[in-house]
């Protein structure tokens, strides 16, 4: 039996585990989706990543990167680890574009949040818990398993948005 723990797709993204224990499998799927977001931004300039999808939406690739940095912080630091940390960019959603913040800065911040998320779950069990922080479910216990599944869902949904945004920008599709 062979393992795909170090296999990558031609575009460099890690291939998620297809067999094995649940925790590494969930982590590999999250790593795949994180790499997909980064791939959707590759080769674009600051003007391109600020291009909105379609009216009336103001959704942009830059806004998605910022939002997912916020999501990383919220679910791993605030909910799972119980840390009292402010929003990453000072806005509630992260979608708001700052004229002085470009893609390189946003990706650097996002990568920092991803690294912190990985630190906080290292050595933890899927059954370890945190507490929800926002109403109407504030205070309810939530497992690391649930957080990882939710994060995979969050990235998958937003990567669909990113795919459409990227296609609109330069016609690149797939992944």
Biotite code that builds the C-alpha atoms (Angstrom):
import biotite.structure as struc

atoms = struc.array([
    struc.Atom([0.000, 0.000, 0.000], chain_id="A", res_id=1, res_name="UNK", atom_name="CA", element="C"),
    struc.Atom([1.342, 3.424, -0.894], chain_id="A", res_id=2, res_name="UNK", atom_name="CA", element="C"),
    struc.Atom([0.694, 6.694, 0.868], chain_id="A", res_id=3, res_name="UNK", atom_name="CA", element="C"),
    struc.Atom([0.129, 10.023, -0.801], chain_id="A", res_id=4, res_name="UNK", atom_name="CA", element="C"),
    struc.Atom([1.369, 12.110, 2.137], chain_id="A", res_id=5, res_name="UNK", atom_name="CA", element="C"),
    struc.Atom([3.914, 13.936, -0.007], chain_id="A", res_id=6, res_name="UNK", atom_name="CA", element="C"),
    struc.Atom([2.324, 13.776, -3.442], chain_id="A", res_id=7, res_name="UNK", atom_name="CA", element="C"),
    struc.Atom([1.443, 16.984, -5.187], chain_id="A", res_id=8, res_name="UNK", atom_name="CA", element="C"),
    struc.Atom([-0.588, 17.924, -8.204], chain_id="A", res_id=9, res_name="UNK", atom_name="CA", element="C"),
    struc.Atom([1.233, 19.399, -11.221], chain_id="A", res_id=10, res_name="UNK", atom_name="CA", element="C"),
    struc.Atom([0.255, 22.883, -9.958], chain_id="A", res_id=11, res_name="UNK", atom_name="CA", element="C"),
    struc.Atom([2.023, 22.235, -6.636], chain_id="A", res_id=12, res_name="UNK", atom_name="CA", element="C"),
    struc.Atom([-0.987, 21.705, -4.396], chain_id="A", res_id=13, res_name="UNK", atom_name="CA", element="C"),
    struc.Atom([-0.794, 18.778, -1.971], chain_id="A", res_id=14, res_name="UNK", atom_name="CA", element="C"),
    struc.Atom([-3.021, 15.826, -2.800], chain_id="A", res_id=15, res_name="UNK", atom_name="CA", element="C"),
    struc.Atom([-5.327, 15.205, 0.183], chain_id="A", res_id=16, res_name="UNK", atom_name="CA", element="C"),
    struc.Atom([-4.954, 11.856, 1.935], chain_id="A", res_id=17, res_name="UNK", atom_name="CA", element="C"),
    struc.Atom([-7.288, 9.198, 0.607], chain_id="A", res_id=18, res_name="UNK", atom_name="CA", element="C"),
    struc.Atom([-6.744, 6.716, 3.415], chain_id="A", res_id=19, res_name="UNK", atom_name="CA", element="C"),
    struc.Atom([-5.617, 6.860, 7.003], chain_id="A", res_id=20, res_name="UNK", atom_name="CA", element="C"),
    struc.Atom([-6.601, 8.424, 10.265], chain_id="A", res_id=21, res_name="UNK", atom_name="CA", element="C"),
    struc.Atom([-9.241, 11.112, 10.413], chain_id="A", res_id=22, res_name="UNK", atom_name="CA", element="C"),
    struc.Atom([-7.149, 13.984, 11.830], chain_id="A", res_id=23, res_name="UNK", atom_name="CA", element="C"),
    struc.Atom([-4.383, 13.867, 9.193], chain_id="A", res_id=24, res_name="UNK", atom_name="CA", element="C"),
    struc.Atom([-7.027, 13.403, 6.493], chain_id="A", res_id=25, res_name="UNK", atom_name="CA", element="C"),
    struc.Atom([-8.966, 16.499, 7.593], chain_id="A", res_id=26, res_name="UNK", atom_name="CA", element="C"),
    struc.Atom([-5.747, 18.491, 7.902], chain_id="A", res_id=27, res_name="UNK", atom_name="CA", element="C"),
    struc.Atom([-4.684, 17.405, 4.402], chain_id="A", res_id=28, res_name="UNK", atom_name="CA", element="C"),
    struc.Atom([-7.997, 18.547, 2.923], chain_id="A", res_id=29, res_name="UNK", atom_name="CA", element="C"),
    struc.Atom([-7.673, 21.914, 4.652], chain_id="A", res_id=30, res_name="UNK", atom_name="CA", element="C"),
    struc.Atom([-4.080, 22.217, 3.353], chain_id="A", res_id=31, res_name="UNK", atom_name="CA", element="C"),
    struc.Atom([-5.350, 21.454, -0.161], chain_id="A", res_id=32, res_name="UNK", atom_name="CA", element="C"),
    struc.Atom([-7.998, 24.168, 0.029], chain_id="A", res_id=33, res_name="UNK", atom_name="CA", element="C"),
    struc.Atom([-5.576, 26.696, 1.493], chain_id="A", res_id=34, res_name="UNK", atom_name="CA", element="C"),
    struc.Atom([-3.183, 25.965, -1.387], chain_id="A", res_id=35, res_name="UNK", atom_name="CA", element="C"),
    struc.Atom([-6.054, 26.366, -3.850], chain_id="A", res_id=36, res_name="UNK", atom_name="CA", element="C"),
    struc.Atom([-6.782, 29.879, -2.576], chain_id="A", res_id=37, res_name="UNK", atom_name="CA", element="C"),
    struc.Atom([-3.128, 30.791, -2.964], chain_id="A", res_id=38, res_name="UNK", atom_name="CA", element="C"),
    struc.Atom([-3.086, 29.313, -6.479], chain_id="A", res_id=39, res_name="UNK", atom_name="CA", element="C"),
    struc.Atom([-6.100, 31.427, -7.482], chain_id="A", res_id=40, res_name="UNK", atom_name="CA", element="C"),
    struc.Atom([-4.099, 34.557, -6.601], chain_id="A", res_id=41, res_name="UNK", atom_name="CA", element="C"),
    struc.Atom([-0.828, 33.493, -8.241], chain_id="A", res_id=42, res_name="UNK", atom_name="CA", element="C"),
    struc.Atom([0.518, 35.770, -10.942], chain_id="A", res_id=43, res_name="UNK", atom_name="CA", element="C"),
    struc.Atom([-2.001, 38.556, -10.395], chain_id="A", res_id=44, res_name="UNK", atom_name="CA", element="C"),
    struc.Atom([-1.231, 42.170, -9.574], chain_id="A", res_id=45, res_name="UNK", atom_name="CA", element="C"),
    struc.Atom([-2.902, 44.442, -7.031], chain_id="A", res_id=46, res_name="UNK", atom_name="CA", element="C"),
    struc.Atom([-5.245, 45.931, -9.611], chain_id="A", res_id=47, res_name="UNK", atom_name="CA", element="C"),
    struc.Atom([-6.449, 42.524, -10.787], chain_id="A", res_id=48, res_name="UNK", atom_name="CA", element="C"),
    struc.Atom([-7.171, 41.179, -7.281], chain_id="A", res_id=49, res_name="UNK", atom_name="CA", element="C"),
    struc.Atom([-9.321, 44.268, -6.614], chain_id="A", res_id=50, res_name="UNK", atom_name="CA", element="C"),
    struc.Atom([-11.610, 43.525, -9.575], chain_id="A", res_id=51, res_name="UNK", atom_name="CA", element="C"),
    struc.Atom([-15.119, 42.816, -8.304], chain_id="A", res_id=52, res_name="UNK", atom_name="CA", element="C"),
    struc.Atom([-17.001, 39.770, -9.491], chain_id="A", res_id=53, res_name="UNK", atom_name="CA", element="C"),
    struc.Atom([-20.277, 41.065, -10.950], chain_id="A", res_id=54, res_name="UNK", atom_name="CA", element="C"),
    struc.Atom([-22.614, 43.867, -9.977], chain_id="A", res_id=55, res_name="UNK", atom_name="CA", element="C"),
    struc.Atom([-23.981, 44.396, -7.434], chain_id="A", res_id=56, res_name="UNK", atom_name="CA", element="C"),
    struc.Atom([-21.384, 42.268, -5.599], chain_id="A", res_id=57, res_name="UNK", atom_name="CA", element="C"),
    struc.Atom([-18.170, 43.900, -4.411], chain_id="A", res_id=58, res_name="UNK", atom_name="CA", element="C"),
    struc.Atom([-16.474, 40.535, -3.819], chain_id="A", res_id=59, res_name="UNK", atom_name="CA", element="C"),
    struc.Atom([-12.793, 40.464, -4.867], chain_id="A", res_id=60, res_name="UNK", atom_name="CA", element="C"),
    struc.Atom([-9.906, 38.005, -4.589], chain_id="A", res_id=61, res_name="UNK", atom_name="CA", element="C"),
    struc.Atom([-8.129, 40.412, -2.250], chain_id="A", res_id=62, res_name="UNK", atom_name="CA", element="C"),
    struc.Atom([-11.245, 40.584, -0.100], chain_id="A", res_id=63, res_name="UNK", atom_name="CA", element="C"),
    struc.Atom([-11.432, 36.782, -0.004], chain_id="A", res_id=64, res_name="UNK", atom_name="CA", element="C"),
    struc.Atom([-7.823, 36.492, 1.170], chain_id="A", res_id=65, res_name="UNK", atom_name="CA", element="C"),
    struc.Atom([-8.495, 39.034, 3.919], chain_id="A", res_id=66, res_name="UNK", atom_name="CA", element="C"),
    struc.Atom([-11.747, 37.322, 4.897], chain_id="A", res_id=67, res_name="UNK", atom_name="CA", element="C"),
    struc.Atom([-10.072, 33.926, 5.157], chain_id="A", res_id=68, res_name="UNK", atom_name="CA", element="C"),
    struc.Atom([-7.343, 35.403, 7.365], chain_id="A", res_id=69, res_name="UNK", atom_name="CA", element="C"),
    struc.Atom([-10.161, 36.601, 9.641], chain_id="A", res_id=70, res_name="UNK", atom_name="CA", element="C"),
    struc.Atom([-11.823, 33.189, 9.492], chain_id="A", res_id=71, res_name="UNK", atom_name="CA", element="C"),
    struc.Atom([-8.571, 31.433, 10.438], chain_id="A", res_id=72, res_name="UNK", atom_name="CA", element="C"),
    struc.Atom([-8.187, 33.718, 13.452], chain_id="A", res_id=73, res_name="UNK", atom_name="CA", element="C"),
    struc.Atom([-11.803, 33.396, 14.512], chain_id="A", res_id=74, res_name="UNK", atom_name="CA", element="C"),
    struc.Atom([-12.127, 29.627, 14.423], chain_id="A", res_id=75, res_name="UNK", atom_name="CA", element="C"),
    struc.Atom([-8.709, 28.549, 15.667], chain_id="A", res_id=76, res_name="UNK", atom_name="CA", element="C"),
    struc.Atom([-7.727, 31.356, 18.032], chain_id="A", res_id=77, res_name="UNK", atom_name="CA", element="C"),
    struc.Atom([-11.009, 32.729, 19.327], chain_id="A", res_id=78, res_name="UNK", atom_name="CA", element="C"),
    struc.Atom([-13.227, 29.627, 19.241], chain_id="A", res_id=79, res_name="UNK", atom_name="CA", element="C"),
    struc.Atom([-10.908, 26.638, 19.608], chain_id="A", res_id=80, res_name="UNK", atom_name="CA", element="C"),
    struc.Atom([-8.139, 28.159, 21.760], chain_id="A", res_id=81, res_name="UNK", atom_name="CA", element="C"),
    struc.Atom([-10.347, 30.641, 23.625], chain_id="A", res_id=82, res_name="UNK", atom_name="CA", element="C"),
    struc.Atom([-8.030, 33.580, 22.973], chain_id="A", res_id=83, res_name="UNK", atom_name="CA", element="C"),
    struc.Atom([-9.308, 37.147, 23.148], chain_id="A", res_id=84, res_name="UNK", atom_name="CA", element="C"),
    struc.Atom([-7.847, 38.537, 19.923], chain_id="A", res_id=85, res_name="UNK", atom_name="CA", element="C"),
    struc.Atom([-9.078, 41.436, 17.778], chain_id="A", res_id=86, res_name="UNK", atom_name="CA", element="C"),
    struc.Atom([-10.050, 41.094, 14.127], chain_id="A", res_id=87, res_name="UNK", atom_name="CA", element="C"),
    struc.Atom([-7.008, 40.812, 11.861], chain_id="A", res_id=88, res_name="UNK", atom_name="CA", element="C"),
    struc.Atom([-7.751, 43.889, 9.764], chain_id="A", res_id=89, res_name="UNK", atom_name="CA", element="C"),
    struc.Atom([-9.880, 45.815, 12.208], chain_id="A", res_id=90, res_name="UNK", atom_name="CA", element="C"),
    struc.Atom([-13.064, 45.224, 10.214], chain_id="A", res_id=91, res_name="UNK", atom_name="CA", element="C"),
    struc.Atom([-15.729, 42.729, 11.063], chain_id="A", res_id=92, res_name="UNK", atom_name="CA", element="C"),
    struc.Atom([-15.708, 40.858, 7.751], chain_id="A", res_id=93, res_name="UNK", atom_name="CA", element="C"),
    struc.Atom([-12.248, 41.482, 6.328], chain_id="A", res_id=94, res_name="UNK", atom_name="CA", element="C"),
    struc.Atom([-13.752, 42.041, 2.877], chain_id="A", res_id=95, res_name="UNK", atom_name="CA", element="C"),
    struc.Atom([-13.219, 45.812, 3.046], chain_id="A", res_id=96, res_name="UNK", atom_name="CA", element="C"),
    struc.Atom([-10.330, 46.883, 0.834], chain_id="A", res_id=97, res_name="UNK", atom_name="CA", element="C"),
    struc.Atom([-7.735, 49.298, 2.155], chain_id="A", res_id=98, res_name="UNK", atom_name="CA", element="C"),
    struc.Atom([-6.148, 51.334, -0.666], chain_id="A", res_id=99, res_name="UNK", atom_name="CA", element="C"),
    struc.Atom([-2.749, 50.882, 1.006], chain_id="A", res_id=100, res_name="UNK", atom_name="CA", element="C"),
    struc.Atom([-2.972, 47.083, 1.402], chain_id="A", res_id=101, res_name="UNK", atom_name="CA", element="C"),
    struc.Atom([-1.960, 44.976, -1.563], chain_id="A", res_id=102, res_name="UNK", atom_name="CA", element="C"),
    struc.Atom([-2.023, 41.280, -2.274], chain_id="A", res_id=103, res_name="UNK", atom_name="CA", element="C"),
    struc.Atom([1.484, 40.582, -0.972], chain_id="A", res_id=104, res_name="UNK", atom_name="CA", element="C"),
    struc.Atom([0.646, 42.062, 2.433], chain_id="A", res_id=105, res_name="UNK", atom_name="CA", element="C"),
    struc.Atom([-2.721, 40.306, 2.617], chain_id="A", res_id=106, res_name="UNK", atom_name="CA", element="C"),
    struc.Atom([-1.176, 36.939, 1.708], chain_id="A", res_id=107, res_name="UNK", atom_name="CA", element="C"),
    struc.Atom([1.598, 37.448, 4.270], chain_id="A", res_id=108, res_name="UNK", atom_name="CA", element="C"),
    struc.Atom([-0.990, 38.142, 6.968], chain_id="A", res_id=109, res_name="UNK", atom_name="CA", element="C"),
    struc.Atom([-3.123, 35.183, 5.833], chain_id="A", res_id=110, res_name="UNK", atom_name="CA", element="C"),
    struc.Atom([-0.081, 32.853, 5.921], chain_id="A", res_id=111, res_name="UNK", atom_name="CA", element="C"),
    struc.Atom([0.727, 34.076, 9.430], chain_id="A", res_id=112, res_name="UNK", atom_name="CA", element="C"),
    struc.Atom([-2.829, 33.282, 10.542], chain_id="A", res_id=113, res_name="UNK", atom_name="CA", element="C"),
    struc.Atom([-2.634, 29.828, 8.926], chain_id="A", res_id=114, res_name="UNK", atom_name="CA", element="C"),
    struc.Atom([0.664, 29.127, 10.716], chain_id="A", res_id=115, res_name="UNK", atom_name="CA", element="C"),
    struc.Atom([-0.842, 30.212, 14.040], chain_id="A", res_id=116, res_name="UNK", atom_name="CA", element="C"),
    struc.Atom([-3.857, 27.976, 13.413], chain_id="A", res_id=117, res_name="UNK", atom_name="CA", element="C"),
    struc.Atom([-1.579, 25.012, 12.777], chain_id="A", res_id=118, res_name="UNK", atom_name="CA", element="C"),
    struc.Atom([0.405, 25.752, 15.954], chain_id="A", res_id=119, res_name="UNK", atom_name="CA", element="C"),
    struc.Atom([-2.750, 25.813, 18.049], chain_id="A", res_id=120, res_name="UNK", atom_name="CA", element="C"),
    struc.Atom([-3.972, 22.412, 16.885], chain_id="A", res_id=121, res_name="UNK", atom_name="CA", element="C"),
    struc.Atom([-0.606, 20.619, 16.837], chain_id="A", res_id=122, res_name="UNK", atom_name="CA", element="C"),
    struc.Atom([-0.778, 17.568, 19.057], chain_id="A", res_id=123, res_name="UNK", atom_name="CA", element="C"),
    struc.Atom([-4.466, 18.053, 19.762], chain_id="A", res_id=124, res_name="UNK", atom_name="CA", element="C"),
    struc.Atom([-7.224, 15.479, 19.449], chain_id="A", res_id=125, res_name="UNK", atom_name="CA", element="C"),
    struc.Atom([-10.264, 15.792, 17.219], chain_id="A", res_id=126, res_name="UNK", atom_name="CA", element="C"),
    struc.Atom([-12.326, 15.460, 20.381], chain_id="A", res_id=127, res_name="UNK", atom_name="CA", element="C"),
    struc.Atom([-10.643, 18.452, 22.094], chain_id="A", res_id=128, res_name="UNK", atom_name="CA", element="C"),
    struc.Atom([-13.061, 21.337, 22.390], chain_id="A", res_id=129, res_name="UNK", atom_name="CA", element="C"),
    struc.Atom([-13.386, 25.067, 22.383], chain_id="A", res_id=130, res_name="UNK", atom_name="CA", element="C"),
    struc.Atom([-16.381, 27.338, 22.865], chain_id="A", res_id=131, res_name="UNK", atom_name="CA", element="C"),
    struc.Atom([-18.436, 29.227, 20.332], chain_id="A", res_id=132, res_name="UNK", atom_name="CA", element="C"),
    struc.Atom([-18.058, 32.983, 20.803], chain_id="A", res_id=133, res_name="UNK", atom_name="CA", element="C"),
    struc.Atom([-20.821, 34.547, 18.738], chain_id="A", res_id=134, res_name="UNK", atom_name="CA", element="C"),
    struc.Atom([-24.562, 34.623, 19.306], chain_id="A", res_id=135, res_name="UNK", atom_name="CA", element="C"),
    struc.Atom([-26.847, 32.791, 19.031], chain_id="A", res_id=136, res_name="UNK", atom_name="CA", element="C"),
    struc.Atom([-24.582, 29.870, 19.945], chain_id="A", res_id=137, res_name="UNK", atom_name="CA", element="C"),
    struc.Atom([-22.080, 31.633, 22.238], chain_id="A", res_id=138, res_name="UNK", atom_name="CA", element="C"),
    struc.Atom([-20.798, 29.331, 24.942], chain_id="A", res_id=139, res_name="UNK", atom_name="CA", element="C"),
    struc.Atom([-21.673, 26.064, 23.213], chain_id="A", res_id=140, res_name="UNK", atom_name="CA", element="C"),
    struc.Atom([-18.902, 23.504, 23.113], chain_id="A", res_id=141, res_name="UNK", atom_name="CA", element="C"),
    struc.Atom([-17.409, 22.726, 19.689], chain_id="A", res_id=142, res_name="UNK", atom_name="CA", element="C"),
    struc.Atom([-14.889, 20.014, 18.821], chain_id="A", res_id=143, res_name="UNK", atom_name="CA", element="C"),
    struc.Atom([-11.734, 20.405, 16.775], chain_id="A", res_id=144, res_name="UNK", atom_name="CA", element="C"),
    struc.Atom([-13.324, 17.888, 14.377], chain_id="A", res_id=145, res_name="UNK", atom_name="CA", element="C"),
    struc.Atom([-16.249, 20.284, 13.810], chain_id="A", res_id=146, res_name="UNK", atom_name="CA", element="C"),
    struc.Atom([-13.921, 23.279, 13.373], chain_id="A", res_id=147, res_name="UNK", atom_name="CA", element="C"),
    struc.Atom([-11.809, 21.459, 10.771], chain_id="A", res_id=148, res_name="UNK", atom_name="CA", element="C"),
    struc.Atom([-14.873, 20.296, 8.839], chain_id="A", res_id=149, res_name="UNK", atom_name="CA", element="C"),
    struc.Atom([-16.285, 23.817, 8.955], chain_id="A", res_id=150, res_name="UNK", atom_name="CA", element="C"),
    struc.Atom([-12.987, 25.297, 7.732], chain_id="A", res_id=151, res_name="UNK", atom_name="CA", element="C"),
    struc.Atom([-12.863, 22.849, 4.817], chain_id="A", res_id=152, res_name="UNK", atom_name="CA", element="C"),
    struc.Atom([-16.415, 23.893, 3.925], chain_id="A", res_id=153, res_name="UNK", atom_name="CA", element="C"),
    struc.Atom([-15.549, 27.582, 4.278], chain_id="A", res_id=154, res_name="UNK", atom_name="CA", element="C"),
    struc.Atom([-12.525, 27.326, 2.003], chain_id="A", res_id=155, res_name="UNK", atom_name="CA", element="C"),
    struc.Atom([-14.327, 25.120, -0.539], chain_id="A", res_id=156, res_name="UNK", atom_name="CA", element="C"),
    struc.Atom([-17.178, 27.635, -0.828], chain_id="A", res_id=157, res_name="UNK", atom_name="CA", element="C"),
    struc.Atom([-14.853, 30.612, -1.150], chain_id="A", res_id=158, res_name="UNK", atom_name="CA", element="C"),
    struc.Atom([-12.558, 28.782, -3.572], chain_id="A", res_id=159, res_name="UNK", atom_name="CA", element="C"),
    struc.Atom([-15.589, 28.442, -5.829], chain_id="A", res_id=160, res_name="UNK", atom_name="CA", element="C"),
    struc.Atom([-15.950, 32.216, -5.644], chain_id="A", res_id=161, res_name="UNK", atom_name="CA", element="C"),
    struc.Atom([-12.210, 32.598, -6.267], chain_id="A", res_id=162, res_name="UNK", atom_name="CA", element="C"),
    struc.Atom([-12.447, 30.373, -9.339], chain_id="A", res_id=163, res_name="UNK", atom_name="CA", element="C"),
    struc.Atom([-15.139, 32.585, -10.858], chain_id="A", res_id=164, res_name="UNK", atom_name="CA", element="C"),
    struc.Atom([-13.240, 35.759, -9.957], chain_id="A", res_id=165, res_name="UNK", atom_name="CA", element="C"),
    struc.Atom([-10.045, 34.428, -11.514], chain_id="A", res_id=166, res_name="UNK", atom_name="CA", element="C"),
    struc.Atom([-11.871, 33.406, -14.681], chain_id="A", res_id=167, res_name="UNK", atom_name="CA", element="C"),
    struc.Atom([-13.303, 36.915, -14.959], chain_id="A", res_id=168, res_name="UNK", atom_name="CA", element="C"),
    struc.Atom([-9.862, 38.483, -14.489], chain_id="A", res_id=169, res_name="UNK", atom_name="CA", element="C"),
    struc.Atom([-7.843, 36.517, -17.043], chain_id="A", res_id=170, res_name="UNK", atom_name="CA", element="C"),
    struc.Atom([-9.810, 33.481, -18.194], chain_id="A", res_id=171, res_name="UNK", atom_name="CA", element="C"),
    struc.Atom([-7.890, 30.972, -16.041], chain_id="A", res_id=172, res_name="UNK", atom_name="CA", element="C"),
    struc.Atom([-10.187, 28.156, -14.893], chain_id="A", res_id=173, res_name="UNK", atom_name="CA", element="C"),
    struc.Atom([-9.967, 24.898, -13.030], chain_id="A", res_id=174, res_name="UNK", atom_name="CA", element="C"),
    struc.Atom([-8.439, 23.692, -9.812], chain_id="A", res_id=175, res_name="UNK", atom_name="CA", element="C"),
])
